[in-house]
Amino acid sequence: MTSNSAQKLSPAQGDQPTSGPELVRRARELSSMLAAQAHEAERLRRPTDEVIEALAKAEIFNLMTPRVYGGLELDLDTFFDVGLALSEGDGSMGWVANFYIEHVWLFALFPEAFQRELFADRSYVLAPAMLSPTGEVKEVKGGWRLNGRWSWSTGIMHADWVIPAAIMTGPDGKRAPMFFALPRSEVKVEDTWFVDGMQGTGSNDVLIEDAFVPEGRILSFADLIAGEAPGAAIHASPLYRTPMLPVLGLSAAMPALGQARTCVRIFRERLEERLASRSPAARRVGPASQMRLARAEVEVQQVYLLLKNLVAEVCELRNRATRVDRTRWATQLAYAVHQSKSIVSYVCEASGATAHFQTHPMQRAARDVNVIGSHIVFDLDARLELHGAALLGQEIPGILV
């Protein structure tokens, strides 16, 4: 089949694929498993094999795979519900799972010949995408050569492929960031992931030494940001015409919100246990605790509704979004993470010394959400500055909008 804007790949006919509500149900069931495995994942400093296998069996990684390749081709609304459910179980594993899903979406945006090769015998590929273009690329006959070190390789410990970014210089001398795709077997992993939060992600460094990337395995940042990558002209679903940043930002923001919701739930359960105690002294829950619970519950719901509305807007506008729309979305995502951090801190400080044991989910949530907030896309001051400039019609520097 020849692909062009008038003849796009359509879903394969046959058995009905798993529905969005069913996939959300499975994610909610798996959430408790992720919570139970979270401490072991921290000990290992990577996701457990059991969780990865369970997510694969539940078809979680197929969420954004095009139907023509055997995937579910579900949209951002389902991604939000699934990713949030997983993130409530464990922030680290929610982070890894969300990015695995999002990176399958990235693969569906590459040129068609590579997509057909990649999905010839599978419906998903597990891969990190290293956003920071820290390596070097050299154009050679038939493709490119990559060299360098890439950090923050979320998902590398169970990866099949990798998607590093690098700056490519065009014939006109202009420099542009690009994504390159190559098999996991062609890179080395260095064990560097000694961190105080998000320990279970295993986001170690990737070393690439003179790896050859053939033509057709490259993707432009500019096209991704505009929602106009090759996959947009190949697949019929509007999912593949969605700008990259809100998808990337949502993937990273859901673990923060998920852990904030979990902390509020644990705080409420703790107060309910005190009310049910047989000891009169232990049964007392004072006004301060009641007010703190109420405030946290209202604030976490506000963040949830903010992101849910953002998802709806992104699905409505896609690549028709203006620069102001995109800077607003980026700001809202940063604000959601900022608020999630505040909520976690707010309930943790009222949860007593027990919450500081290493096996307690609240102290893990506090560390994880603090690390999530340090992601470059969640620099709230920078996002506010860019959105303000966009609102005033001023020039906006940088590419992450």
C-alpha positions, 0 to 999 in steps of 0.5 A: 500500500502506498501511503499519502495524505489521501490514502492512509493506513486504516485499522485491520479488520477482524476481531474487535480489539480491547476497548478503552474502558476495559484497558482502564479496568485492567490498569486499575487492577494492576495498580495494587500490584505496582504498589506491592512491587514498588519497594522491590523496584527501588531495591533493584533500581529498575522495574521488576520483571513481574510488573513488565510482564503483567503490563504486557499481558494486559496489553498496556503497551499496545495502547497507542500502537496503530490498529494496522500493526495489531495495536489498540490505537486508543486516544489520549483520554484512555492514556490519561485514565490508564496512566493515572491508574498505574501511577497511583500504584507506583510513581516510578513504574507509572513513569516507565509505563507511560513513556513506553506507551508514548514511545510506541506512539513516537515509533508510529510517527517515523517514515512508513518503511521503518514502521513496517519493519519494526512492527512486522512481528510485534505490536509494541516495542519498549524503548527509552527516548533520550530528549537531551541531544547530548551526543554527536551525529555525522551524516554518512552514505546511506544514513548517519553515525552516532557517538556519545553519552545520553542520560535519563534513559527511562525504560532502558532496562527492559528495552528493545530499541532506543530513540536518542536525540542529537543535533543535525546540521543541514546543508544550509548550516542550520542546526536542528534536533532530531530523534534517531532509532536503533536497536538496544543491542547496538548500545551500551548501558552504564549503571549510573542511576543512584538517585534519591527519588524515582529509583525504580525507573532504572534510567541509566546512561546509554553509551553509543559508539559509532553506531550506524542509523540507516535512512528512514530512522530519523524524526524531526523535532520541529515536525513532532512539535507541530504534529506533522511527522510522517506518521500523520500522513500515514495513519487515519487516526488524529492521534498521530497528528497530535503535537509532541509536547502535551503527550510527553508532558502528560506522560511525565505529569501523571505520576505526580498527580497519581502519587498525590491522589494516593497520598490523600487516600492514605491520609484519609484512611489513616484518619478513618482508622483512628476514628474506628479505634477502640481506644477513646484517646486514639479516636480523636481527629481534630479540626486541623486534620479534618481541614487538612484532609478537606483542602488536600482532597479539593486541591488534588481534584482541581489538578485532576480536572485541569489535566482532564480538560487539557486532554480534551483540548488537545484532542479537539485541536491537535495540530491546529493548535496555535503557539499560544495553545501549546504554551498554555498546555505546557504551563498547565502541565508544569502547574499540575506537577507543582501543585501535586508536589505541594499536596504530597508535602502538605499531607506528608507533614501531617502523617507522623513519623511512621510515614518516614519509614523506607517501606512507607508509600508516602515517603517514596511519593514525596521523593518521587514527586520531587524528582519528577518536578525537576524535569525540564518541561516542568520548570514553572517559571520558564513555562510562565515566561514563555506563555506570557510572551506568547500571549503578548505576541512576542517571540518565543525562544527554544523548542519545547513548546 
